[in-house]
């Protein structure tokens, strides 16, 4: 590496160029590892608190190996721009923590080193990783990056209100709709979930509910959103939305409604867990009971991570993983050592930078298959370091188990297949969320499925598929 700097957050390619971001520019991995050397690590965890934790882990790695790690905070959009520019100029990071859609794009451009990733994966033990996480970054039979952590989309439900209404916790897509209706009849808004057009949250909600019934974007080489499974999933989505509040719902409105105690259920990622427990001052709990007990909602909320559907007996949900990719032209051996360290000695401390949103998908070691899950369970929860609490002191074993199972058992449209680019494009544009609007107005679910089919076929045709 040619330039050493402190950890910094870069929001766009212009900032990258202005700072003269360090590049690898050398294939001499052996020299880097044996003579110290320096590597650049890009991370999307860019808040000062999270960067500080990652720097601490990097410093410990340097003390052990002599290899310096330049930790660079760079959001996903900035990374997408910067890595293309870096490839053109020869200024590339050595290791990038990134999403599966980025894996697919960068692999197609030849920016990742699959052989380097595979070697690390084999040394750590393939059996220690979630197979779902591995599948998301395996393209044409080749592992492109090493899975690090992930999160799932979960159903949060008010266990006290369910008990009062005599309703069992949902375990299927149909159950969610039935429970929402029952809780509405009992006097509480049954559920709040994404419906606003053009919103990422609505796109995620759609894919979550669709996957529950094995509604797939592609079957083989063909778009399959007009299938019976998709029409049935949309019918349940329509039923669920009818038991919700009027108007468009987004991330902010659904969060606020549940934290105020105004809804019996919501669909949210695991990032909601610290807010729900009153541990994020940016999003305070505001239910009537919360004034006396800020953890009232956490104590009275159950979590379900995986669901079946009328046409799908295999429980699943939606989620996202973060993966450690080694770039072509990296100081390979030094980069591999850093990835191994980040998934072993430094793993739990790195996950603790955002415990609720960084759930281990490497559950343990060959010798102790569950060690990382056990250690992760007691990591700090909360946005304010001075007011954090251990995760397992806030939530029950049942909740934590559901969170881990969801993060290690989800599926995704297109990712890990030759259709990843189409899936990524549809998600980025929220195109299918636009098609949903007629569904919420009472349109026939099968006709909405046909409209989504046409949108996806147009995207596939535009990509050359």
Helices and strands as residue ranges (DSSP letters): E 8-10, H 13-19, H 29-34, E 38-43, H 48-65, E 68-74, H 76-89, E 95-99, H 100-108, H 114-124, G 126-128, H 131-136, E 138-139, E 142-143, E 146-158, H 159-165, H 173-185, H 200-212, E 218-219, E 222-223, H 228-242, H 251-259, E 265-269, H 272-276, G 281-283, G 288-291, H 296-299, E 301-304, E 307-309, E 312-316, E 319-326, H 332-342, H 347-351, G 352-357, E 359-360, H 371-376, E 380-381, G 385-387, E 389-390, H 391-394, H 397-407, H 420-429, H 431-435, H 437-440, H 445-462
